[in-house]
Amino acid sequence: MTPYTGSIFESVQAYNDKVCWIGGYNASESANTIYGVILKTIDGGLNWQKIVLPVPYIIDFDFIDLNNGWLVAADSTPGYTWGLWKTTDGGLTWTLVNRFSTTEPVLIDFVNLNVGWIAFSTYFIHTTDGGNTWIDQEPKDSISGISSMYFLDELHGYAVGYSGKILYTNNGGYRNSMSSENPTPPSNLTIGGFQVGITAFTIFIAIFITTLKSKKLRRNKIIN
């Protein structure tokens, strides 16, 4: 495998044993420039195609199949801080979907062509139209430093943060009346929205999902 001097990679996602993407940015000291870059392999890592994006750096990306994916990246356009981009050809070309002026996000996760989430340090935003419009989703139970999230489908998902909390939702992340005053709900508690749960089963599942997500191995791609 060829090393890429000057590159810093932030995310990796494997679709199967042949196809994989790596995202980050490349810093060119001679040209005094920084630009986002995607590397793609279709032969198990023997060869990599370098795809340069017109963004300073890539924050995170997510593919739902061999063709369709999204990425969040820093945006140097005046008045904006980051943008959402989409590909329909496996990452070869990317189209700008949206620009935002909020704090930079940390994670992105889509479960199909329409439904996805973007995580910030303390809250989430949710789309049901492929990223064209978004709504805020602030967990009833506060969390700081969200570091990983994983959605199994349109309703069920997990997220973890620096404070040791584990968030779970069974209704797509919509807010509920769960109180953070009770951080150890019964293991059989079922309630909508993000909630805190630290039962042994929940911890095992959350750690398992977090490990998968850190490697960017998707729910339907592990068995391909």
C-alpha positions in Angstrom: 0.0 0.0 0.0 1.3 3.4 -0.9 1.9 5.9 1.9 0.5 9.4 1.3 3.0 11.9 2.8 1.4 15.0 4.1 -2.0 13.4 4.5 -4.0 13.2 7.7 -6.9 10.7 7.7 -9.9 11.1 9.9 -12.4 8.5 8.8 -12.5 5.0 7.2 -15.4 2.9 5.9 -15.2 -0.6 4.4 -18.1 -1.9 2.3 -16.7 -5.3 1.8 -13.3 -7.0 1.5 -12.6 -5.1 -1.7 -14.1 -1.6 -1.5 -13.0 0.9 1.1 -12.9 4.7 1.5 -10.6 6.8 3.6 -11.2 10.5 4.2 -9.2 13.4 5.6 -7.1 16.2 4.2 -3.7 16.8 2.6 -1.4 19.6 3.7 1.0 21.0 1.1 3.7 23.0 2.8 5.2 24.1 -0.5 1.9 25.5 -1.8 0.7 26.5 1.7 -2.6 24.9 1.0 -4.9 22.4 2.8 -7.5 20.4 0.9 -9.9 17.6 1.6 -9.2 14.2 0.1 -11.0 10.9 -0.3 -9.0 7.7 -1.1 -10.9 4.8 -2.6 -9.8 1.2 -3.3 -11.8 -1.5 -5.2 -9.1 -4.2 -4.9 -8.7 -4.6 -1.2 -6.2 -1.8 -0.7 -3.6 -2.8 -3.4 -4.4 0.4 -5.3 -6.0 3.7 -4.2 -7.6 6.4 -6.2 -7.1 9.9 -4.8 -10.2 12.2 -5.0 -9.6 15.9 -4.2 -12.5 17.9 -2.9 -12.9 21.7 -2.9 -13.0 21.9 0.9 -10.3 22.5 3.5 -10.8 19.2 5.2 -13.3 16.3 5.7 -14.8 15.9 9.1 -16.7 12.6 8.6 -18.4 10.6 5.9 -20.9 7.8 5.5 -21.9 5.4 2.6 -25.1 3.4 2.6 -24.1 1.3 -0.5 -21.5 1.2 -3.2 -22.8 4.4 -4.8 -24.5 6.7 -2.3 -22.7 8.6 0.4 -22.6 11.9 2.3 -19.8 13.8 4.0 -19.5 16.8 6.3 -16.5 19.1 5.6 -15.2 22.4 6.7 -16.3 25.3 4.5 -14.1 28.2 3.7 -17.0 30.2 2.1 -17.4 33.5 4.0 -20.3 33.3 6.5 -20.3 29.5 6.7 -18.3 27.0 8.9 -19.2 23.6 7.3 -21.1 22.0 4.5 -22.9 18.7 3.5 -21.9 17.0 0.3 -23.3 14.0 -1.5 -22.1 11.4 -4.0 -24.1 9.0 -6.2 -21.1 7.5 -8.0 -19.2 5.9 -5.1 -17.2 9.0 -4.2 -15.8 9.9 -7.5 -17.7 13.2 -7.7 -19.5 15.2 -4.9 -22.3 17.7 -5.0 -23.0 20.3 -2.4 -26.3 19.7 -0.6 -26.3 22.3 2.1 -24.1 25.0 3.9 -24.3 25.8 7.6 -23.0 28.5 9.9 -23.3 26.6 13.1 -20.5 24.9 15.2 -18.8 22.2 13.2 -20.3 18.7 13.6 -18.3 15.6 14.6 -20.2 12.6 13.0 -22.6 11.7 10.3 -24.7 8.6 9.9 -27.3 7.7 7.2 -29.5 4.5 7.2 -31.0 5.0 3.7 -31.3 7.6 0.9 -33.5 9.8 3.0 -32.9 9.4 6.7 -29.8 10.4 8.6 -28.3 12.2 11.6 -25.4 14.6 12.2 -23.9 14.7 15.7 -22.4 17.8 17.3 -20.7 17.9 20.7 -24.0 18.0 22.7 -26.9 17.5 20.3 -28.0 16.0 17.0 -29.8 17.1 13.8 -32.0 14.9 11.8 -33.1 14.7 8.1 -35.8 12.7 6.4 -35.2 14.1 2.9 -31.6 13.2 2.1 -30.0 16.2 3.8 -32.0 19.0 2.2 -33.6 20.1 5.4 -32.8 19.3 9.1 -34.4 19.6 12.5 -32.6 19.8 15.8 -32.7 16.9 18.3 -31.4 17.8 21.7 -31.4 14.9 24.1 -33.5 15.3 27.2 -30.6 13.7 29.1 -27.6 16.1 28.6 -24.4 14.7 27.2 -21.1 16.3 26.3 -18.4 15.4 23.9 -20.4 13.0 21.7 -17.7 10.8 20.3 -19.6 8.0 18.4 -23.1 7.1 17.2 -24.6 4.3 15.3 -28.2 3.9 14.0 -29.5 0.4 13.2 -32.5 1.7 11.2 -34.8 4.8 11.1 -35.8 4.4 14.8 -33.1 2.6 16.8 -29.7 4.2 17.6 -27.0 4.6 20.1 -24.5 7.4 21.0 -21.8 7.7 23.6 -19.9 10.7 25.0 -17.0 11.8 27.1 -19.0 11.9 30.3 -19.5 8.1 30.3 -23.1 8.4 29.3 -24.8 6.1 26.8 -27.7 7.4 24.8 -30.3 5.2 23.2 -33.3 6.0 21.0 -36.1 3.9 19.7 -38.0 6.6 17.9 -35.4 8.2 15.7 -34.1 10.6 18.4 -37.2 12.6 19.0 -37.2 14.2 22.4 -39.2 12.7 25.3 -39.8 13.4 28.9 -37.1 11.1 30.3 -35.3 12.9 33.2 -31.5 12.9 33.6 -32.1 12.7 37.4 -32.4 8.9 37.0 -29.3 7.8 35.1 -29.9 4.1 35.7 -33.4 3.2 34.2 -34.6 -0.4 34.5 -33.3 -2.7 31.8 -36.8 -3.3 30.5 -37.7 0.4 30.2 -38.9 1.3 26.7 -39.5 5.0 26.0 -39.0 7.2 22.9 -36.2 9.6 22.4 -32.6 9.5 23.5 -32.2 8.2 27.0 -29.4 7.2 29.3 -28.9 3.5 30.1 -26.0 1.8 31.7 -27.2 -1.8 32.2 -24.7 -4.5 31.3 -26.5 -5.4 28.2 -26.7 -1.8 27.0 -23.0 -1.2 27.7 -22.1 -4.3 25.8 -24.2 -3.3 22.8 -23.0 0.3 22.9 -19.4 -0.7 23.0 -19.9 -3.2 20.2 -21.6 -0.7 18.0 -19.1 2.0 18.9 -16.3 -0.4 17.9 -18.0 -1.1 14.6 -18.7 2.6 13.9 -15.1 3.6 14.7 -14.1 1.3 11.8 -17.0 2.5 9.7 -18.4 -0.9 9.1 -22.1 -0.6 8.3 -24.9 -2.8 9.4 -25.5 -4.4 6.0 -21.9 -4.4 5.0 -20.4 -6.6 7.5 -21.7 -9.8 5.9 -21.1 -8.9 2.3 
